[in-house]
Amino acid sequence: MSSDFETYEQDFGTLTAEITNKIGRIPKLGGEEKAQLVLNVDKQLEEVKELLEQMDLEVREIPIQSRGMYNNRLKSYKQEVEKLEKDFKRSRIAYSDEVRNDLLGDGGSSSESQLIKLREERAHLLDNTERLERSSRRLEAGYQIAVETEQVGQEILANLHGDREKIQRARERLRETDANLGKSSRILTGMLRRIIQNRILIFVLGAIIVLTIILAIYFNLRGH
């Protein structure tokens, strides 16, 4: 499992390096060229998020005793992606001096007003970006809580399953004990019955012997 995680890490490093380079180039471009690069970066960011999801799945399969280290690494990668997204959003509304001059042209009140308008729009976009980032952080926190809750639930279910097996084994042993006790009880009952029968037989034989002796003495005396 860890080898798969490390493979995803290598892909993650390569992709994030490319994205960082392209984000730095975006403010220097304009028009169609900038739009194409923005689309390309946006696509690569989606690929990075898919990699994070795969890494998250791999971490869940790692034994609990080793999971903490990988969770920390995954957390740092998620923070890196958050920073890349923030830089990307800012780069989309940022302009280099050369591009800004091309947009505004030479000096004049109209150029100044356009610059002010651009600054206002940029501030507005940054404000919206911050709100989106706060919402994303809350969603991420909720998702993390859900993942942790799921892990706790799985551990509880595993413990309950183990307890159930123990109870079932105890019940089986109890049934075997009851069966053995029943068998022993039947054996003891049979032995007691035979003892009583033997005693009755001895008593009857003794009575017959005594009666025989008495009759012998009686007839002997009567003969004299």
N, C-alpha and C positions, 0 to 999 in steps of 0.2 A: 504493500500500500504506500509506504513512504517513498519508494522509487517513483511511483506515479505522481505523487505530490511534488517531488523535486523536478520531474519533467515539466509539470505545469508551471513551476517556479521559473524555469529557464525560458519558457515561452512568454511568461509574464514580463520578465526582465527585457526581453527583446522588443516586445510590443510597446511597453511603457517608454523605452528609450526612443523609439521611432515617433511616438506621440509627442514626447517632450520636444523633440527637434522640430516637428511640424507646427506645434503650438507657437514656438518662437518665431516661425516664419510668417504666420498668419497676419500679424499687424503690418507687415511690410508689403503685403499684396493688396490688390483691389479688384473689383469687378468679378468677372467669371472665374478668374484664376483663384481668387480668394474663396469664392463659393465652392469650387471643386475641392479645395484643400480642406475646408470646413466639413464638407460631407465625408471626406476620407477619414478625417480624425474622428468624427462622430461614429462612423462604422467601426473603427478600431477600438474606440472606447466600449462599444457594445461587445466586441470580442473579448476585451479584457474582463468585463463583467461576467461573461460566460465562463471564462477561466476561473474567476473567483468562486463561482457556483460549483464548478467541478472540484476545486480545491476544498471547498466546504464539505462536499459529499465525501471526499477522501478522508478528511479529518474525522468525520463521524465513524468511519470504519476502523480507525486506529485504536488500539487498546487504550483504556482510560488512563493507565499509568504514564503513557507517552503522549497523550493528547494535548496536555497543557502547552508544551513547547510549540506544537504546530498551530494551536489556536492563537498564540501570541504572534507568530509569523504571519498568519492569515489576517489578524487584526491590523498589523502594520501595513500590509498590502492594501487593505481596504482604505486605510487613511491616505495612502499614497494616491489611490484612484480618486478619492474625494478632492485632494489637492489638484490633481490633473484636471478634473472637471471644472474646478473653480478657475484655474488658469485658462482653460479653454473658453469658458464663458467670457472672461475678461478680454481675451485676445480677439474674440469675435467683434467686440465693440471698440477695440483700441485701433489707433492709426499711427503709423510712423510719421515723422515730420514731412517726409517727401509725399506720402499719400495724402496727408492733410492739406498740404499746399496745393496738390492737384485738385482736391475737392473744393478748396476755397478760392483758388486763383490768387491774383495779386491783392494788395491791401485795399482798404475801403470799408465803409460802414457796413455794406452788405456782407463782406467777408467776416467782419467782426460779429455781426448778428448770427451768421451761420455757425460760427465757432461757438458762440454762447448756446445756441440751440443744440448743437452736437453735445456740448458738455451737459446740458440739462437732460438730454435723452440718455446719455451715458449714465448719469447719476440715477435716473429712473430705472434703467435696466439693471444696474448694480443692486439697487434696492430690491427689485423683484428677484434677482438672483439670490440675494441673501435670504429672502423669505423662503424661496424654494429649497435652499440648502438646509435651513432650519427644519422644514417639513421632512426633507429626506433623512436628516439625522434622527428625527422622532420615529419615522418609519423603520429606520435601521435598528434603533433601540428596541422597538416593538418586535421586530423580526428576531433579534438576538434573544429577547426574553422568551419568545415562542420556541426557539430552538432549544434553549436551556430547559424550558418546561417539558419539551418533548423528551429530552435526554433523561430528566428526572423521572418522567412517566415510564420510560422504557426500563429504567433500573428498578422502579417499584414493581412493574409487571414481572420482571425477571425474578425478583425476590419472592413475590406472591406465588409464581410458578414453582419455585424451589420449595416454599412452605407447603404448597398443595401436594407435591410429590412426597414430602416427609409425612404428611398426614395420611396419605394413601398407604404408604408403607407401614405406618403404625396401625392402621385399620386392618391391613392384611395380617400382621403379626397377632393382633387381637383376635381375629377370626380363627387363626391357627391355634391360638391358646385355648379359645372356647371349644374348638373341635377336640383338642387333646384332653381338656377337662371332661368333656362329655364322654369320651372313650374311657377315660380312667374311672369315671363314675359308674359306667356300665360294668366294667371289670370288677370293681369293688362290690357292686350290688350282686353280681353273680357269685363272687366268693362268699359273701355273707349268706346268700341263699343256700349254698352248698354246706356251709358250716352248720346252719340251722338244721338242714336235712340230716347231716351226719349225727348231730346231737340227738335228734328225734329217733334215728335208727339205733343209736347206742342205748337210749332209754328203753326202747321197745325190746331190744335184745336182752338188756338187763332184767326187764320185767319178766320176760319169758324164762330166763335162766332161774330167777328167784322162784317163779311159780313152779317150774320143773322140780327144783330142790324141795320145795314144800310138799308137792304131791308125792315125791319119792319117799320122804320121811313119813308122810301120812300112811301110805300104803305099806311101808315097812313096819310101822307100829301096829297097824291093823292086822297084819299077818301073824304077829306074835300074840 
